[in-house]
Amino acid sequence: MMRVRWGLLGAGWIARRAIAPAIHSADLSQLTAVAARDVARAQALTPAGHAYDDYAAVIDDPGVDAVYIALCNDGHLPWAIAALEAGKAVLCEKPLGCTADEARQMRDAAARTGGLLVEATWNLWHPRTVRAAALLASDAIGPLRSYSAAFVFDGVADGNYRLDPTRGGGALLDVGCYPLTGAAWATGGPFGSVNDVEVVWSDSGVDLTAGARLSMGGVSVNVRGSFREPHHEALVLQGDHGQIEMTGNDAFVSWLQPSSLRVLDRDGERVEHFAPVDPYRLMVENVSRAVLGQDCWLPDPQWSIVVAEAMDAILAVGAARR
């Protein structure tokens, strides 16, 4: 059986806890190379593979078919383009780019090289999200009229890279991108306009909280992301004839835990339940199938551009009012 040989750039928390285990457990996949500043951490993730202290070594490794970019946001653009130009498929941490211009550069590099570029919006592969998409597609709640979502938490300590503007820090890029990606997924885009914005800035110049009302795909959208509010995750889809709600305060990071979906449609009100699952593994499996030319589901690449355009607009309005 053919397997996709994965290389991993970075050995931080997301690589250790989620991505490496997902690749090891996924069908059609094997982790053959890891690069990290601390080569010992790289070796720990792939005991039988190659460990490097140079990201370029993974990209140049002829034994690597696909690269997962698990770096800080400022590292996505250069390393994604380098990997694409080396003939590798790329699965890149969210957000794809720090700006819409960066996201477009990456999209253009994929088009130029004929390579596969996928943003790692892992929660979209969760069976609950897949079920919600099926309900929307079946017109269960009628035409979608509004979308409201939030991902907020309190706990980013001083000195964390998320507060560093040179590393692509800020609440919107870190957690606000989840509600915005959900909006692109639900509406299909395109991004329209920002109608109302609230941004709280840190002394370092990143957004600690960012909320906005905007239009996307002709739908009214309300999103919020924050580093300074009690943990809360919610997603509500409102149609002419009903509502779909991701319950349990885990709208975006349901991982290895039971989850549920509240549905109010023409058939009445009910709560649908979902068994624990690893969406990271499902994501890796689908991307591996794509690399092998097999049937799979991948998010629309344009969603990444739509999300980046919305983030640019929100931050621009917030900066103008600062």
C-alpha positions in Angstrom: 0.0 0.0 0.0 1.4 3.4 -1.0 1.9 5.9 1.8 2.5 9.6 1.8 5.8 10.4 3.3 5.4 13.4 5.5 7.9 16.0 6.7 7.2 18.3 9.6 8.5 21.8 10.1 8.5 22.6 13.8 8.3 20.5 17.0 6.2 22.8 19.2 3.1 22.1 21.1 0.8 21.5 18.1 3.4 19.3 16.4 4.0 17.2 19.5 0.4 16.9 20.7 -1.6 16.8 17.5 0.2 16.6 14.2 2.8 14.0 14.7 0.4 11.6 16.5 -2.2 12.2 13.7 0.4 11.3 11.0 1.5 8.3 12.8 -2.0 7.0 13.2 -3.5 8.0 9.9 -4.1 5.7 7.0 -1.8 6.1 4.0 0.7 8.3 6.0 4.1 8.0 7.6 6.2 10.6 9.3 9.7 10.4 7.8 11.4 13.7 8.7 11.1 16.5 11.3 13.0 19.7 11.6 13.2 21.8 14.7 15.7 24.2 16.3 16.3 21.6 18.9 17.1 18.4 16.9 16.4 16.2 20.0 12.8 17.4 19.9 12.7 16.6 16.2 14.1 13.1 16.8 11.5 12.4 19.5 8.7 12.8 17.0 10.2 10.5 14.4 12.4 7.9 16.1 12.7 5.9 12.8 13.0 8.9 10.5 15.3 11.8 9.8 15.7 14.6 12.4 17.1 17.9 11.2 17.9 21.3 12.8 17.3 23.1 9.5 13.8 23.4 7.9 15.3 23.5 4.4 16.6 20.0 5.0 13.1 18.6 5.2 12.1 20.4 2.0 15.2 19.1 0.2 14.7 15.6 1.5 13.9 13.3 -1.5 12.1 11.0 0.9 9.4 13.6 1.7 6.2 13.9 -0.4 4.3 16.4 1.8 5.2 19.0 4.4 3.2 20.1 7.4 4.2 23.7 8.4 3.7 23.9 12.2 5.5 27.2 12.6 4.5 30.6 14.0 2.4 32.6 11.6 5.3 34.6 10.2 6.9 31.4 9.0 4.0 30.2 6.9 4.6 32.3 3.7 8.4 31.6 3.1 8.3 28.0 4.0 5.1 27.1 2.2 6.4 28.7 -1.0 9.8 27.0 -0.6 8.1 23.6 -0.1 5.8 24.1 -3.1 8.7 25.1 -5.3 10.5 21.9 -4.2 7.6 19.9 -5.5 6.1 19.1 -2.1 2.4 19.1 -1.1 1.8 21.6 1.7 -0.5 21.4 4.7 -0.1 24.7 6.5 -1.1 25.8 10.0 -3.9 28.3 10.2 -4.1 31.1 9.3 -2.6 30.5 5.9 -1.2 34.0 5.7 -0.8 36.9 8.1 -2.5 39.1 5.4 -4.6 38.6 2.3 -1.5 39.5 0.2 0.5 36.6 1.8 -2.4 34.2 1.3 -2.6 35.2 -2.4 1.1 34.7 -2.8 0.9 31.2 -1.5 -2.1 30.4 -3.7 -0.3 31.8 -6.7 2.8 29.6 -5.8 0.6 26.5 -5.7 -0.9 27.4 -9.1 2.5 28.2 -10.6 4.0 24.9 -9.4 0.9 22.7 -9.8 1.3 21.8 -6.1 -1.3 21.1 -3.5 -1.7 23.7 -0.8 -4.2 23.2 2.0 -4.9 25.3 5.1 -5.0 23.1 8.2 -8.5 24.1 9.3 -8.7 20.8 11.1 -12.1 21.3 12.7 -13.8 21.3 9.3 -13.1 17.5 9.1 -14.9 16.8 12.4 -18.1 14.7 11.8 -20.1 17.3 13.6 -19.0 20.0 11.1 -19.6 17.6 8.2 -23.1 17.0 9.5 -23.8 20.7 9.9 -22.7 21.2 6.3 -25.0 18.4 5.1 -27.9 20.0 6.9 -27.2 23.4 5.3 -26.9 21.8 1.9 -30.2 20.0 2.3 -32.0 23.3 3.1 -33.0 21.9 6.5 -33.1 25.4 8.0 -33.9 27.2 4.8 -31.7 29.9 3.3 -28.9 31.0 5.7 -29.6 34.5 7.0 -27.0 35.0 9.8 -23.9 33.4 11.2 -22.6 34.1 14.7 -19.5 32.6 16.2 -16.9 33.3 18.9 -13.7 31.8 20.2 -12.3 33.6 23.2 -10.1 32.6 26.1 -8.0 34.2 28.8 -4.5 32.9 29.4 -1.8 34.2 27.0 1.1 35.2 29.2 3.4 38.1 28.6 6.3 37.1 26.4 4.2 34.6 24.5 4.8 34.7 20.7 1.0 35.3 20.3 1.7 38.9 21.6 4.5 39.6 19.2 3.5 41.5 16.1 6.7 40.4 14.3 5.6 36.8 14.6 2.1 37.3 13.3 0.6 37.6 16.8 -2.9 38.7 17.8 -6.2 37.2 18.8 -7.7 37.5 15.4 -5.0 35.5 13.6 -4.8 33.0 16.5 -8.4 32.2 17.4 -10.5 34.7 15.5 -9.6 32.9 12.3 -11.7 30.0 13.5 -15.0 31.9 13.5 -14.1 33.6 10.2 -13.2 30.2 8.6 -16.6 28.9 9.8 -18.2 31.9 8.1 -16.5 31.2 4.8 -17.4 27.5 5.1 -21.1 28.3 5.9 -21.6 31.1 3.3 -19.1 30.2 0.6 -18.0 33.8 0.5 -17.0 36.2 -0.9 -16.1 38.7 1.8 -18.3 41.8 1.5 -17.7 44.6 4.0 -17.2 45.3 7.7 -20.1 47.1 9.3 -18.9 47.4 12.9 -15.6 46.7 14.6 -14.3 46.5 18.2 -10.5 46.0 18.8 -8.6 46.1 22.1 -4.9 46.6 21.5 -1.9 45.5 23.6 1.0 47.7 24.3 3.0 45.6 21.9 0.6 46.4 19.1 -1.4 43.2 18.6 -5.1 42.8 19.1 -6.1 41.3 22.4 -9.7 41.2 21.4 -11.3 41.6 18.0 -15.0 41.5 17.2 -16.8 42.5 14.1 -20.1 42.5 12.2 -19.6 42.0 8.5 -21.2 40.6 5.4 -19.9 37.4 3.7 -21.6 35.7 0.8 -24.6 37.9 1.3 -25.1 36.7 4.9 -24.9 38.8 8.1 -21.9 37.6 10.1 -20.9 38.3 13.7 -17.5 37.1 14.9 -15.3 37.5 17.9 -11.8 36.4 19.1 -10.0 37.3 22.3 -7.1 36.5 24.6 -8.7 38.3 27.5 -12.1 36.9 28.1 -13.3 33.7 29.9 -13.2 30.7 27.6 -16.2 30.5 25.3 -16.7 28.8 21.9 -20.0 29.0 20.1 -21.3 28.8 16.5 -24.9 29.5 15.5 -26.3 29.2 12.0 -29.7 30.9 11.6 -31.9 30.2 8.6 -35.4 31.2 7.6 -36.8 27.9 9.0 -34.5 26.9 11.8 -31.2 27.0 13.5 -28.1 24.9 13.9 -25.9 25.4 17.0 -22.7 23.8 18.1 -23.1 23.2 21.8 -20.8 22.3 24.6 -18.5 25.3 24.5 -16.3 23.4 22.0 -17.5 24.7 18.7 -13.9 24.8 17.2 -11.7 22.6 19.3 -13.7 19.4 19.8 -10.8 16.9 19.9 -10.9 13.4 21.3 -14.1 14.3 23.3 -17.8 13.7 22.8 -19.6 16.6 21.0 -23.1 17.6 20.1 -25.1 19.6 17.6 -28.4 21.3 18.4 -30.8 21.4 15.5 -34.1 23.2 15.1 -35.6 22.5 11.7 -38.8 21.5 10.0 -38.7 18.2 11.9 -38.6 19.8 15.3 -35.8 20.4 17.8 -33.2 17.7 18.7 -29.6 17.3 19.9 -27.4 15.0 17.8 -24.4 13.5 19.5 -21.0 12.6 18.1 -18.4 10.1 19.5 -14.9 11.2 20.3 -12.7 11.6 17.2 -9.4 13.0 16.1 -10.1 15.6 13.4 -6.4 16.1 12.9 -6.1 12.4 11.8 -9.1 12.8 9.5 -7.5 15.9 8.0 -4.1 14.2 7.4 -5.9 11.2 5.8 -7.9 13.4 3.4 -4.8 15.4 2.4 -2.9 12.1 2.0 -5.6 10.8 -0.3 -5.4 14.0 -2.3 -1.6 13.6 -2.7 -2.2 10.0 -3.9 -5.0 11.1 -6.3 -7.8 9.4 -4.4 -11.2 10.6 -3.4 -11.1 13.0 -0.5 -12.7 16.2 0.9 -10.6 19.4 1.0 -11.8 22.9 1.9 -12.2 25.4 -0.9 -8.9 27.2 -1.3 -10.7 30.5 -1.8 -11.9 30.3 1.8 -8.4 31.1 3.0 -8.4 34.2 0.9 -11.8 35.3 2.1 -10.8 34.9 5.7 -7.6 36.8 5.2 -9.5 39.6 3.5 -11.9 39.8 6.4 -9.0 39.9 9.0 -7.3 42.6 7.0 -10.4 44.7 7.0 -11.2 44.2 10.7 -7.7 45.2 11.8 -7.5 48.1 9.4 -10.7 49.6 10.8 -9.5 48.9 14.4 -6.2 50.6 13.7 -7.9 53.6 12.2 -9.9 54.1 15.4 -7.0 53.4 17.8 
